[in-house]
Amino acid sequence: MTTALDPAARVRGAATLLFVPGDRPERFGKAAAAGADLVILDLEDAVPPDHKDTARAHVAEWVTAGNSCAVRINAVGTPWHDYDLIAMAALGCPVMLPKAEKPATIARTAGLLGRNSALIALIETANGVLRAEAIAGVPGVHRLALGTFDLAAELGVDPADREAMAAARHALVLAAAAGGLPGPVDGVTAGIDDPEQVADDARYGRRLGMTGKLCIHPRQLQPAARALYPTAVEQDWAARILAADTTAGVAVVDGTMVDKPVLERARRISALAERIPTDNR
């Protein structure tokens, strides 16, 4: 895990993000040791209403003890949002805001959290998707993430239907690029005992421009991570492109022209490959 980085760097660089219920403190340590790039202690969907206050206290204790994580707070307009926001502002850890759809509200949340935090905007409504470009431009927002299940419920489609969800994924990828953010974080895969499906979903998301994946169980981390990082073939291609002589502005590698955009893609692949954890190589 990237514990030595500041909140913004951790958020922007995370490929695998693992949810853990905030009312299950006995799982916090196991989650931290599971190898996720970013553990997200959840105060929202995973916590029933009568456990919200207790969960917030458990999360605050964990972060205060010096542990690295992000926290998904409750959505704006819920009875717990303001309490969550006050607690997180004092802790300075990254925060995930669910149901992110109004740029002005998101800006207020980011402002109250302060410069020591970093916001992940979880977009899981039609309004959020349509406003993704504006959301990506809100100061303090460092990553977009797609909440496929809530969005699919609103649209009346199956969250596993890639064709039905493609427009939303494309919208977030374009918004992130336009806003100067890393590629978005894709939604969860429901099956926790199907590593091939997790990997296939992650590969599909990466092909569209996603650079991270939300996970709901430690068993999903390794297949997701391997799929999100460049393959050996891609790394070899990038190395050959970067080794080409481009002093004249262009070069030819394997019969294909290499110019500035090709070099930029090769640099991105090479930089991403350098971040591959040893156990995923």
C-alpha positions in Angstrom: 0.0 0.0 0.0 1.1 3.6 -0.7 1.2 4.8 2.9 4.1 7.2 2.5 2.3 9.5 0.0 0.1 12.5 0.7 -3.7 12.0 0.4 -3.9 13.4 -3.2 -1.1 11.2 -4.4 -2.7 8.1 -2.8 -6.0 8.9 -4.4 -4.6 9.7 -7.9 -2.3 6.7 -8.0 -4.6 3.9 -6.6 -5.4 1.1 -9.0 -7.3 -1.2 -6.5 -9.6 0.3 -3.9 -11.1 -2.0 -1.3 -14.3 -1.3 0.6 -14.5 -2.4 4.3 -17.6 -1.8 6.4 -16.9 0.9 9.0 -18.8 -0.9 11.7 -16.4 -3.9 11.5 -13.2 -2.7 13.0 -11.9 -6.3 13.3 -11.6 -6.3 9.5 -9.6 -3.0 9.2 -6.2 -4.6 9.8 -6.9 -7.5 7.5 -7.9 -5.2 4.8 -4.8 -3.0 5.3 -2.7 -6.1 4.9 -4.5 -7.5 1.9 -2.5 -5.4 -0.7 -5.0 -2.8 -1.9 -3.6 0.4 -3.1 -6.3 2.2 -1.0 -8.6 0.8 1.6 -11.9 2.6 1.9 -13.6 2.4 5.2 -17.3 2.7 4.4 -19.8 4.7 6.5 -22.5 4.5 3.8 -24.1 1.5 2.1 -22.3 -1.1 4.2 -23.4 0.3 7.5 -27.1 0.1 8.8 -28.6 3.3 10.1 -28.4 2.3 13.8 -24.6 1.6 13.4 -23.6 4.9 11.7 -22.4 6.7 14.8 -20.5 3.7 16.1 -18.9 3.2 12.7 -17.8 6.8 12.5 -16.1 6.4 15.9 -14.3 3.2 14.8 -13.1 4.9 11.7 -11.9 8.0 13.5 -10.0 5.8 16.0 -8.3 3.8 13.2 -7.2 6.9 11.3 -6.1 8.8 14.4 -3.8 5.8 15.2 -1.9 6.6 12.1 -3.4 4.1 9.7 -3.7 4.9 6.0 -7.1 4.7 4.3 -9.9 6.7 2.7 -13.4 7.0 4.0 -16.7 6.9 2.1 -19.0 9.2 4.0 -22.8 9.4 3.7 -24.3 11.3 0.9 -25.3 15.0 1.1 -28.9 15.3 2.4 -28.7 12.2 4.7 -28.9 12.7 8.5 -25.3 11.6 8.9 -23.5 13.6 6.2 -22.6 16.7 8.3 -21.4 14.6 11.2 -19.2 12.6 8.8 -17.9 15.7 7.2 -16.9 17.3 10.5 -15.1 14.1 11.6 -13.3 13.7 8.4 -12.2 17.4 8.2 -10.4 16.8 11.5 -8.7 13.6 10.3 -7.3 14.8 7.0 -7.7 11.5 5.2 -9.0 11.0 1.6 -12.8 11.0 1.4 -15.1 9.4 -1.1 -18.4 11.3 -1.6 -21.3 9.1 -2.8 -24.1 10.3 -5.1 -21.8 13.1 -6.4 -23.8 15.1 -8.9 -23.9 18.8 -8.0 -20.6 20.7 -8.6 -21.5 23.4 -6.1 -22.3 20.9 -3.4 -19.1 19.0 -4.1 -17.1 22.2 -4.0 -18.6 23.0 -0.6 -17.6 19.5 0.7 -14.1 19.7 -0.7 -13.7 23.2 0.9 -14.9 22.0 4.3 -12.5 19.0 4.2 -9.6 21.4 3.6 -6.3 21.1 1.7 -5.1 18.1 3.8 -7.7 15.9 2.3 -8.5 14.6 -1.2 -11.9 13.9 -2.6 -13.0 11.0 -4.7 -16.3 11.9 -6.4 -18.4 8.7 -6.7 -20.7 9.3 -9.6 -23.7 6.9 -9.5 -26.7 8.9 -10.8 -27.7 10.1 -14.3 -27.3 13.7 -13.2 -23.8 12.9 -12.0 -22.8 11.4 -15.3 -24.2 14.3 -17.3 -22.2 16.7 -15.0 -19.0 14.7 -14.9 -17.0 17.3 -16.7 -17.9 20.0 -14.3 -17.4 17.7 -11.3 -13.9 16.8 -12.6 -13.0 20.5 -12.5 -14.0 21.1 -8.9 -10.9 22.1 -6.9 -10.2 19.3 -4.4 -11.6 16.5 -6.6 -8.7 14.3 -7.4 -10.5 11.2 -8.9 -13.8 10.2 -10.4 -15.3 6.8 -9.6 -18.3 5.1 -11.2 -21.0 3.5 -9.0 -22.4 1.0 -11.4 -25.0 -0.6 -9.2 -26.8 2.6 -8.1 -26.6 4.0 -11.6 -27.9 0.8 -13.2 -30.9 0.8 -10.8 -31.8 4.3 -11.8 -31.5 3.5 -15.5 -33.4 0.2 -15.1 -30.5 -1.9 -16.6 -28.3 -4.7 -15.4 -25.0 -3.3 -14.0 -23.2 -6.2 -15.6 -24.5 -5.2 -19.1 -21.4 -3.5 -20.6 -23.3 -2.0 -23.5 -25.9 -0.4 -21.2 -23.2 1.1 -19.0 -20.7 2.1 -21.8 -22.0 5.6 -22.2 -21.4 6.3 -18.5 -17.9 4.9 -18.5 -17.0 6.9 -21.6 -18.4 10.1 -20.1 -16.2 9.7 -16.9 -13.1 8.9 -19.0 -13.6 11.9 -21.1 -14.4 14.1 -18.1 -11.3 13.0 -16.2 -9.0 13.6 -19.2 -10.5 17.0 -19.8 -10.1 17.9 -16.1 -6.5 16.7 -15.9 -7.3 13.8 -13.6 -6.1 10.3 -13.7 -8.4 7.8 -15.4 -11.5 7.0 -13.4 -12.1 4.1 -11.0 -14.5 1.5 -12.4 -17.3 0.0 -10.4 -17.4 -3.3 -8.5 -17.8 -6.8 -9.8 -20.4 -8.6 -7.7 -18.9 -12.1 -7.7 -16.2 -12.4 -5.1 -15.3 -16.0 -6.0 -14.9 -15.5 -9.8 -11.3 -14.1 -10.3 -11.6 -14.5 -14.1 -14.7 -12.3 -14.2 -13.0 -9.7 -12.0 -10.0 -9.7 -14.3 -12.1 -9.5 -17.4 -14.1 -6.6 -16.0 -10.9 -4.8 -15.1 -9.3 -5.4 -18.5 -12.5 -4.1 -20.2 -12.5 -0.9 -18.0 -8.8 -0.3 -18.7 -9.4 -0.6 -22.5 -11.9 2.2 -22.2 -9.5 4.4 -20.2 -10.4 3.4 -16.6 -7.3 3.1 -14.4 -8.7 1.7 -11.2 -11.3 -0.6 -9.8 -13.5 -0.8 -6.7 -13.3 -4.1 -4.9 -15.5 -5.6 -2.3 -13.4 -8.5 -1.1 -9.6 -9.1 -0.8 -9.9 -12.0 -3.2 -10.7 -9.5 -6.0 -7.5 -7.5 -5.5 -4.9 -9.6 -7.3 -6.9 -10.4 -10.4 -8.0 -6.7 -10.7 -4.5 -5.4 -10.2 -2.9 -7.7 -12.8 -5.5 -6.7 -15.3 -5.1 -3.0 -14.7 -1.3 -3.0 -15.2 0.4 -3.2 -18.6 1.0 -6.6 -20.0 4.4 -7.9 -20.8 3.7 -7.4 -24.5 2.7 -3.7 -23.8 5.8 -3.2 -21.7 8.0 -4.6 -24.4 6.4 -2.4 -27.0 6.8 0.7 -24.8 10.5 -0.1 -24.3 11.1 -0.4 -28.0 9.3 2.8 -28.7 11.2 4.8 -26.1 14.5 3.3 -27.3 13.9 4.6 -30.9 15.8 7.6 -32.2 13.3 10.4 -32.5 15.8 13.3 -32.7 14.4 14.0 -36.2 10.9 14.3 -34.7 9.6 11.0 -35.9 10.9 7.4 -36.2 9.7 4.1 -37.5 9.4 1.0 -35.2 8.2 -2.3 -36.5 7.1 -0.6 -39.7 4.9 1.9 -37.8 5.5 5.7 -37.5 6.4 6.9 -34.0 5.6 10.5 -33.3 4.8 12.6 -30.2 1.4 11.0 -29.3 2.9 7.5 -29.7 5.8 8.5 -27.5 3.4 9.8 -24.9 1.5 6.6 -24.8 4.7 4.6 -24.4 5.8 6.8 -21.6 2.5 6.3 -19.8 2.8 2.5 -20.1 6.4 2.6 -18.9 5.5 4.8 -15.9 2.6 2.5 -15.0 4.7 -0.6 -15.3 7.2 0.9 -12.8 4.4 1.0 -10.2 3.5 -2.7 -10.5 3.9 -4.4 -7.1 6.5 -7.2 -7.0 3.9 -9.9 -6.4 1.9 -8.8 -9.6 4.9 -8.8 -12.0 
